[in-house]
Amino acid sequence: GLNTLELLFERELEEKIGKKGKHNPGRKASRHGHESRPVVLGGREVRVSRPRARTVDGKEVALESYEAVKNDEILTRHAFETMLHGLSTRNYAFGLEDVGDVEASGISKSSISRRFARMTQEALVELMARPLDGIDLVVLYIDGIEVAQHTAVCALGIDIDGKKHILGLWEGATENASVCKGLVTNLAERGLKTDGLLVVIDGSKALRRAVADVLGNDVPVQRCQVHKMRNVLDHLPEEQRPWVKRKLAAAWAEPDANMARKALEALADSLEKNYPGAAASLREGLEETITINRLMLTGALRRTIRSTNPIESAIEIARTTARRVKRWRNGNQVLRWALAGLQEAERRFRRVAGYRELPLLRMHLKGEVLHTTTSEAANA
């Protein structure tokens, strides 16, 4: 490999200044010896003999072939991918391909760690500054990931074509109102369009307050039905859970929003006497658990939006990616590792189930369907 690189350097230099030792009256540059320079080979830095030349006015002649293989980003990307897939900095050298007995550098524990930190920090800065006004978002998911006593609140969007995008991250000690508001404010400042947008969240009051404070009360919100069911069932003894679970599923499956609301209210009334905690949990945010009913969603897209599963799947990949970290130093490290995992998840993203129905959802979001039915519900 090294011999091949040196041959490439020599051939390129001949093309630029002519063959060595041959008289050339029109020569614009002359050779200037060799120097030992680092290149990337097999995931490490090794040194190679690079021929040099200078023009008649003393300027160094650049070799494109050398610039391509000396690119430090190649090694940084290799270190990033290796760590992302579970190989520790201490064992990094064991994951390299065999290139023979050569003196290598850039593979120490501290060197690999610095490269990973630099790459993830640059990616984090880029993510949080990326404009959003060019992405035609229809659905916005927001959820949190807890790592090492820190919470990173994440935003994921689905565009009109059904493609998923990681939109932002915000870190705090807990998933409180200020942390959630910080993320949503950042999204708004970067050009998030709220016209024709549906926000999907779990049962977090902090998230709901942040959405209302920053995006306004007119932005429709869908509460995760899976979280709501779990919260209700947690207030019930084991023997009571099956029938309540069936009632909840049947109510949310109703295509008519008014019928779904009446079924949920009837269930809450039946639980009130013996299980007031379950009844209160069901009534809290009840109207926002049937937003998809009011939007008349059906089929695969309804199943996609009824819960926060799309963002939770990405978060689970991020959590798995960070499981090998033994020492957490600060919140910035948590954010960088969370982003690294989310980027890995983003590479595996596929279009959401039911994406062909997204234009219809957009039409309902922009039309009068939601506002009219909400007003009717308030007057009932």
Secondary structure, DSSP 8 states (H G I E B T S, - for coil): -HHHHHHHHHHHHHHHH--TT---TT--EEEEEEEEEEEEETTEEEEEEEEEEEETTS-B---HHHHHHH-HHHHHHHHHHHHHTT--STTGGGGS----S--EES-SHHHHHHHHHHHHHHHHHHHHH---TTS-EEEEEEEEEEETTEEEEEEEEEETTS-EEEEEEEEESSS-HHHHHHHHHHHHHTT---TT-EEEE-S-HHHHHHHHHHH-TTS-EEE-HHHHHHHHHTTS-GGGHHHHHHHHHHHHH-SSHHHHHHHHHHHHHHHHTT-HHHHHHHHTTGGGGGHHHHTT--HHHHHHHTSSHHHHHHHHHHHHHGGG------HHHHHHHHHHHHHHHHHT----TTGGGHHHHHHHHHSSHHHHHHHHHHH-
